[in-house]
């Protein structure tokens, strides 16, 4: 489906590339560089889709979207911005934007967004909380992996759908849950968290649903459970994969009926809470192993949010490190800075403890380091303490890596050395991480990645398809 598109961006180079790309798709494209030019173009003719940057010379592109949606409710608006924060993503959705794309964005993503906007022109704008009233989010990061997280959060804050957050320990799952609560319609009600791994199995049901006096030995008085404490708000069930099967059955019944009874009680209580769950385990595998109820899994996994590990978002490490040092200074610790070499050390480390480990490290060096500027040597020494691996890149050379790979194949897959597939397999194994590393380096921008690799973009696209790399 083709249509008329209005592009608004003061960057002439970006505007030209976008216009040419959309024209190749068959669209009728006009462009503007300022809000004033946008208004004139809209007065001249209303397009099928408006695509606008946020930061423009004469104002904020988001400020015009809301009144524009009131005047032209059928006009889908796609917003893109270099301000790649959760606040921008939520604000874009809040004012009624059809989609939000962080810069730098792939032209294919823009083309898909435009196609979707044309197909669903009459989609009603979401009713989200006022941005000034919403609590600022503690989530930090502008990597492509975090941008996807922000986009999902922006789309669920206006409803009560159950959310399941998955990710390794220390990635910030509770921060995501709090962001969903603080930016949502239930933000004035309580946010109550319960860690399943920290509660004895026999007490989990009492913690969740409360208990009556005399319900069990030691129950001297009636105690409200987490469901009652979170009335009208959000109940965050952390480490849900550690919930015993008996409690899973009761939780499923609550999710199905919206009602529960206390332990030892007979009165039915209505549950008015939003459920956000989190796990560092693969619940699908637990279902297969009969360790987690399949029906409960599907009830929880309505909106999945997958949090990347810190090693999957290395572009954010410097930003996070500076943020944690600033927060340490606000808490009264000496103000510290990191040298460029120290940042390189942090970015080369694998971070088994993820963001939590980085935060603890920053507070540690803020408290213990004598110098105001932290260097690479001091950081390596700190990382090496306590049995942690040092943050040095171990490079034994590609020749050694290939020889080791061939030796392993000779043991595990001896036929692969004689069946004629060896060259393509080895080249493919080298090519995949090379392309993935360049895409990560340039934030998913295929044009820049292709230039760095010394190939044209069409060749890169063919290799992505051949290697089944999701770009």
C-alpha positions, 0 to 999 in steps of 0.5 A: 500500500502506498500513500502521501508522506510528510517528512519533518527533519532539519538534518538535510542529509537524513531527510534526503535519504529518507525521502529517496527511500520512501519514494523507491517504495512508491510513496508520494513524499514531501518534506519540511525542516521546521515546525513552521514549514510542517504547519504550512505543508499541513495547511496545503494538504494533509498527508496519509502519514506524518513522520517527524523528528522530536528536536527541531529548530523552532520547537519540539516535534512532540508538542505539536502531535497531541493538538494535531491528533485532536484536529486530525484524529485519523492522521498516523504520526511516526516519531523518531529521535536521537534522544533515545530514552524511555521518557521519549518513547513513552511521551511519543506514545502518550501524545498519540504517535503511531510508532517511535523509532530511535535514531539511528534507525534502519530504513527498512524499519521506517518503511515497515512503520509507514506501511503499518500506519497506512494499513491502520490509519484509524487506530485510536490514540492511547490514553496515557498518564500525563508526562509531568505527573509520571515519575522519572524512570530509573532505566538508563541506556540507549542501545538498540536492545534497550530501545526495544524494551522501551517500546514495549513498556510504552505500549503497556503502561496504558493498560492492565495486561499481565507482563512477564519480564525475563532476564539474567540476575542483575539486569534490572527486572524490578526497575522495569516493573516499577517503570510500568507501574510509575508510568501507568494509570495505577501509579497513585496506588501501591507497588508491592514486590514479593520475591518467591525465592526469598520466602519459605515454600510453606509460607508463600500462600500466606504471604500472597493471600494473607491468613486468618487468626489461628490458620496455622501455628503462630498465626496470632492475628489476621494478616493481609497478604500482598494481593490486599496490600497492592489493592488498586496498584501493581503486584510484582512477583519476582523469581516466579520460576521458584514458586511451588506448584501448590501456590501456582494453582492458587495463583492461576485461580486468582488470575482466572476468576479475579478473586481469592480467599485468605489462608484459613478464611472463607470470605471471597475477596476481589483482587484489583491488582495488575500482575507483573512477574519476573524470572531469570529462568526459562519458564518454557523449559520448566513447563516441559520438565513439569516444574511449572504449570503450562496454563499459568505460564500462558496467563503470565506471558501475555506481554513478554519483556526480555531484558538484555544482559549487560554484555549484550548492551556494551554501548550503555556501559559508559553511560551507566558507569557515569550515572552510578558515579554521579549517584554515589556522589549525591549519596555523599561519596567522593566524586570520581571520573573515569579515564577513556582507558578505564571505560575501555576496560569496563566495556571489555569485561563480561559482567556476570553480575550485569548492571548490579555488578557495575553499580556495586563496582562504581560505588566501591571505587568511589569509596576506596579510590584515592584519585579523582580520575580512575585509570585502567590499571586501578580498574583492572586490579579492582575487577581482579579482586575476589576471584573475578576475571580481569577485564582484558581482552584475550586475543590468541589470534584468529589462526589459533582459533581456527586450528582449535575449531578444526581439532574439535570438529575432527573429534566431534564431526569427523565427516565434516572434514571430508564432505566438502562443506568445510570451507563454507562452514568455517567462513560462515562461522567467522562471517557471522560474528563479524557482521553481528559485531559491526551491526552492534557497533553502529546501533543496527545501522546497516548502511554504516555497518556495510561501509565499515565492512567495505561492502555495499548495503545490498551485499550486506542484506544478502549476507544477513538473509543467507546467515539468518541474522535478525537485523 
